Each structure stands twice: as structure tokens, then as C-alpha cells.
Amino acid sequence: MVLFLLTFLLLYGGIHAYAFFKADGIFHFSAGMKVFLIILLALLLLAPIFTRIAESRHLEALARAIAYCGYLWMAFIFFFFFLNVSLELLRYLFKFWNSSADGISFRLLTFGMAAFISAALVVYGYIDAQRVRVKNLQITTKHALPGEGRIRIVQISDVHVGIIIREKRLQAVIERVKEARPDLLVSTGDLLDGELDNVMQAAVQFKAIEAKYGKFAVLGNHEYYAGLQRSVEFTEAAGFKLLRDERVEAGGITIFGADDITGRRAGLIKKNETMENALAGKNKGFVLLLKHQPYLNDGENFNLQLSGHTHGGQLYPFGFIVRLFFEKNYGLYELAADKFLYVSRGTGTWGPPVRVFAPPEITVIDLIGKKYN
């Protein structure tokens, strides 16, 4: 986590430096204005850290104000960087045909266009991030299922309950899940994203969801960042059966829940050979595997793996970057006969409360199989 933060701050700081020098090259700020802007940009750069400090001290109103300012700015500066670099590249190519493209008016034009489009994308993405979609899927299996041979699984993932995703925004998600009338409700990690003292009330909201055959969850990387023990307490208080390299039977199917790889990398949990052997062996009936990050391991015998983590990129064009790490980063993939992977775009947001061309979702999966004799 420390290495991630240092790398992030270095890259994020570089983007701020780029924006500052581009603006200064056009507007030629006075010495006093330069000092003011450097201090302002430094505060915005460190806003995520200030948010966590205020949150840990239970200064909730202050933490939320800093979070909104800092994270909306984060989305803006990311968009500005990519747009300005792209427009500047076009301007550079154009000047081979028209030397005036190197003048101040053209540089002001590309700067202004990048800033305007970035602001528009932030407004659009902020609104769209609150419009949770319902993704409906039908998956046919050769296995027998209870009742009429049909079972409904509702997946939420990457809700990131915290300083921003809570109360009204969270309740909107809860209502969409209730409307789906799940037989099984599963959370594929990153249910949390903040100081747990301030979000335990959200567990009560989740507790109100009913599912015929139960509610099951696995940990994501952010549960480890938020604090493992108390993340477990929150998940269980929300009414979920937490599966940490465990197997259960529910609704006539077998459910495996894999602990997130973050725990193994940090040395907090050990490799569970019992689960690996069970998953590699032959299991009776339909096998559902819950795994936060969409890694596929050879030898795992499942019919459907549900994952999240990628957010579908969340902010365009980050989806292209995500694909460098996860080839299967969003959608339904048929891996073999009667073997599928579904990667959710996620239900909430991490960092900026903004989604651009990667809308939030809950996934409603209707499994259709044979009737029990």
C-alpha cells in the first residue's frame, strides 16, 4: 500500500506539474500568482490524504468536503492531461503544414479546449456515476437447479462504502438490488473504502436485503486497506456469509469463495491447499466461484466465476490501461463448454465519484438448468 501511494503521488504530482507549466507558458503568471497556484495545487494533490486524516478523527463534514473537492479535481486533472497531450500532439503535427500553429493563439486554443471538455466530462461522469444500471444475463447450464430449474444470482461489486458512497447513494443501490428479488446475493469484494467507525450504519442498510438462499461475500483488496478484522465485522454485520477460501452449499449449488490475492502478497494469509484441491476436483452440481480480481487459474473446475476489481476502467481512457493488467476486464466470457467468467464494472466508485463510459451496475444473472427429478 505504501509503495502504491508513493507511486501514485509521484505520477499524480507529475500531472499537476505538467498542467502548471502549460498554464504558465500561456498566461505568464506573476511571482505571487505562481506561489498561490503551487500551494493550491499541492493542497489538491494531497487532498486524498487530508480526507483520510479528517475521517479518522471523525470530522465527517470536513472529510466529505475535502473528498468532493479533491476527487472531482482528480478526475478533471486526469482528463485535462490526456486531452491536452492529445491536442498538443495534433497541434505539433499540424504545424508542419501551417507554422502559425506554434503561436500563442493555437496553444491557448488547445489548452482551453482541454479544460472545457474536461469540465464537461466531470459533470457528465458525476451524474452518470449515480445512475446504477441493471445488467441482465441468462446463463444456461447442463446441471440441475432447484424449483423450476432456475435460480437468480444478483452480484454487487466494488461498492466502496465510505465517505462518498453511503446513505442516499447507497440506498439507491440497495433498492435496485431489492427490486431484482435475488435468490442469491453475492458481493465480489471492495464492499468498503473507508474508516469503519463512520460507516457501520451502512451495514444496517445491507442487512435489510433478503435473499432466498442467502448472501455471500469475498474480500477485496480495499478490505485489507481499510483494516481486515473490522472489515470482516462490517461484512458479517451486513448479513453476508464471508467466504475466505471456503466452500458452502446453497440453493442447490456449490459456492467457493476465494480470499483476495492481496492477503497472500502481504503475508497475511497462507495458500489454502484444501480449497485448491476441492476446486480442482469434481464437485456435484453447478459450481460458482467468487473471486475479487479476475484472475483465471489453471485447474479450477467451476461453471461460473464472478469477479470485479477493474471498474471497467471507470474513467475513460483508463479502460485501455486496465486491459494491460487484466485481459478480461469487463463482461461475460465463455471459457469452455458450461464454463463462464463474468467481470463486473462495479457498483460504486473509487476515488473520483465520476464514471465516464463505464457506468455502474448490479448484475442479475438468471441460471437456467434442468429441474430436479
Secondary structure, 3 states (H helix, E strand, C coil): CHHHHHHHHHHHHHHHHHHHHHHHHHHCCCHHHHHHHHHHHHHHHCHHHHHHHHHHCCCHHHHHHHHHHHHHHHHHHHHHHHHHHHHHHHHHHHCCCCHHHHCHHHHHHHHHHHHHHHHHHHHHHHHHCCCCEEEEEEEEEEEEECCCCEEEEEEECCCCECCCECHHHHHHHHHHHHHHCCCEEEEECCCECCCHHHCHHHHHHHHCCCCCCCEEEECCHHHHHHCHHHHHHHHHHCCCEECCCEEEEECCEEEEECCCHHHHHCCCCCCCHHHHHHHHCCCCCCEEEECCCCCCCCCCCCCEEEECCCHHHCECCHHHHHHHHCCCCCEEEEEECCEEEEECCCCCCCCCCCCECCCCEEEEEEEEEEECC
